[in-house]
């Protein structure tokens, strides 16, 4: 069984045409200077305001709203 699965995975299933793989553009990764201090984030919010404060911030933040 494992041999069959490996064979189909590598060689494809006989009688079915191969689908063209989608092309994905490489994402633009911003370059940041290494000597720059990391801005405070959610970890610091959790440390200062606790779980309830972080939960309230997430609920109020428009970036995290779906």
C-alpha positions in Angstrom: 0.0 0.0 0.0 2.8 2.4 0.9 4.6 1.6 -2.3 1.5 2.4 -4.3 0.9 5.7 -2.5 4.6 6.7 -3.1 4.4 5.7 -6.7 1.2 7.7 -7.4 2.6 10.7 -5.4 5.8 10.8 -7.4 4.7 9.6 -10.9 1.0 10.8 -10.8 -2.1 8.7 -11.3 -2.3 7.0 -14.7 -4.9 8.3 -17.1 -5.3 11.7 -15.4 -3.6 14.7 -16.9 -1.4 16.8 -14.6 -2.7 20.1 -13.5 -0.6 23.2 -14.1 0.8 24.4 -10.9 -0.2 28.0 -9.9 2.4 30.7 -10.1 2.9 32.7 -6.9 4.7 36.0 -6.8 7.5 36.4 -4.2 6.3 38.6 -1.4 8.0 41.9 -0.8 9.8 41.6 2.5 10.7 45.0 4.0 14.3 45.5 5.0 14.7 46.7 8.6 17.9 47.9 10.1 19.3 45.5 12.7 20.1 48.2 15.2 16.5 49.5 15.4 14.6 48.7 18.6 11.6 46.5 18.2 8.4 48.4 18.7 6.1 47.2 21.5 3.5 44.7 20.5 0.8 42.4 21.8 3.2 40.6 24.2 3.9 43.9 26.0 0.2 44.7 26.0 -0.4 41.3 27.6 2.3 41.9 30.2 1.0 45.3 31.2 -2.8 44.9 30.9 -3.3 41.2 31.4 -5.4 38.8 29.4 -8.7 40.9 29.7 -6.9 44.0 28.6 -5.4 42.3 25.6 -8.8 40.8 24.7 -10.4 44.2 24.9 -7.7 45.7 22.7 -8.2 43.0 20.1 -11.9 43.6 20.1 -11.5 47.4 19.7 -8.7 47.2 17.1 -10.0 47.6 13.6 -7.1 45.8 12.0 -8.2 42.5 13.7 -11.9 42.9 13.0 -13.3 40.6 10.3 
